[in-house]
Every structure is written in C-alpha cells, then in structure tokens.
C-alpha cells in the first residue's frame, strides 16, 4: 500500500466523522452513544489539528498528530464486529465497515 497523504486522511476523516454522527443518532443504546461520541471527539481533535495546515501541505504523507489515535484505532477495531448489533440503519453500518479499515491504516502508519 502506498503512503496516504494529508488530503487522503482528511477525506477519510470527514467521511468517518459524518458516519459517527449518523450512528450516534441511530443507536438507541446510551452506552453506545457515549462510545460513539468519545470516538467522534477524538477524531474531531485530529481534524482540528489538520485544519491548521496550509493547502500546500496536503500533498505530504499523513502522520497522526494526536497520540490518542492509537486508542481510537483499538476502539474502532472492537466496534467493527458489533456494527450490526448497534447500528440499525444498513447504510450507516456499511459506510462504517468500509471506513474503519482505512482509518485504522492511517492511525497506525
């Protein structure tokens, strides 16, 4: 796999952030709402840092800025097999299933 750049990371993170929002509103389980909100907050912190970069920097290889992303990666990996259990809308579950591996690759690169 080729190294993803900042623009690739931003695209994945925007999609993942939107999917977290959808999943948050679609689940009925308060523990899952807390879990999704915590993951969304960690991701938002990384997005906030990436927004500080200039457009010219978007071609550089992506490197995680937030040390909490490794924990987010672990949480995403544990959420992945449980998607159908807590995410009732199939479109959201499919989107998360597609995005989680891409995001984890970015976090751990």
Secondary structure, 3 states (H helix, E strand, C coil): CCCCEHHHHHHHHHHHHHHHHHHHHHCCCHHHHHHHHHHHHHHHHHHHHHCCCCHHHHHCECCCCCCCHHHHHHHHHHHHCCHHHHCCCHHHHHHHHHHHHHHHHHHCC
